[in-house]
Amino acid sequence: MFYELRTYTAMPGKLPNVVARFRDFTSEAFKRHGYHIIGFWTNHIGGSNQELIYMLQWESYEERIKCFASFRSDPERTKFFAESEKDGPIVATVNNVMLEATDFSPLR
């Protein structure tokens, strides 16, 4: 098992749009496509005020590949993402880190 930490940096002034897309579509779509969501966060103190951060849990890398492929090929996702970017891109960058829990971690 491993965890995936993803950080979306919004285009200037577009963090509310990124948060809305995750709240209104992506989080439920992730569940439908088999994702195991740990949580979603924005920075309260420190970091950038233009970031949405979330964590996923995976049983295997193969599961991750399967779920992402299913999500990316979802016609509803394509439509929703296009609508959310009708006034231009809302995400500047995505940073992705795969984490393996230590043997003493409460979250394994």
PEQUIZI-V362010 format. One record per residue. N is the residue number from 1. SS is DSSP state (H for helix, E for strand, C for the rest). NEAR is the number of other ideal C-beta (glycine too) atoms within 8 Angstrom. D_CENTER is the distance of its C-alpha to the mean C-alpha in whole Angstrom. Layout:
# PEQUIZI-V362010
N_SS_NEAR_D_CENTER + N_SS_NEAR_D_CENTER
This chain:
# PEQUIZI-V362010
1_C_8_18 + 2_E_10_15 + 3_E_14_12 + 4_E_13_9 + 5_E_10_8 + 6_E_12_6 + 7_E_10_7 + 8_E_11_7 + 9_E_11_11 + 10_E_15_12 + 11_C_9_16 + 12_C_5_19 + 13_C_5_19 + 14_C_12_16 + 15_H_12_13 + 16_H_6_15 + 17_H_10_14 + 18_H_13_10 + 19_H_10_10 + 20_H_9_12 + 21_H_13_10 + 22_H_12_8 + 23_H_7_11 + 24_H_5_13 + 25_H_12_11 + 26_H_8_8 + 27_H_10_8 + 28_H_7_11 + 29_H_13_11 + 30_H_12_9 + 31_H_9_12 + 32_H_6_14 + 33_C_10_13 + 34_C_9_13 + 35_C_9_10 + 36_E_8_11 + 37_E_12_9 + 38_E_8_10 + 39_E_6_9 + 40_E_8_8 + 41_E_7_10 + 42_E_9_12 + 43_C_10_15 + 44_C_4_18 + 45_C_3_20 + 46_C_4_20 + 47_C_5_17 + 48_C_6_17 + 49_C_7_17 + 50_C_9_14 + 51_E_13_11 + 52_E_13_8 + 53_E_12_7 + 54_E_12_5 + 55_E_11_7 + 56_E_13_8 + 57_E_11_12 + 58_E_12_13 + 59_C_6_17 + 60_C_7_17 + 61_H_7_16 + 62_H_6_18 + 63_H_10_16 + 64_H_11_13 + 65_H_8_14 + 66_H_9_16 + 67_H_12_12 + 68_H_8_11 + 69_H_8_14 + 70_H_10_15 + 71_H_12_12 + 72_H_7_12 + 73_C_6_16 + 74_C_10_16 + 75_H_6_18 + 76_H_8_17 + 77_H_12_13 + 78_H_8_15 + 79_H_8_18 + 80_H_11_15 + 81_H_9_13 + 82_H_8_17 + 83_H_7_18 + 84_H_11_15 + 85_C_9_17 + 86_C_5_20 + 87_C_3_21 + 88_C_5_19 + 89_C_7_16 + 90_C_11_14 + 91_E_11_11 + 92_E_7_14 + 93_E_6_12 + 94_E_8_9 + 95_E_7_10 + 96_E_8_9 + 97_E_7_12 + 98_E_7_13 + 99_E_8_15 + 100_C_6_18 + 101_C_10_20 + 102_C_5_23 + 103_C_4_26 + 104_C_3_26 + 105_C_7_23 + 106_C_3_23 + 107_C_5_19 + 108_C_5_20
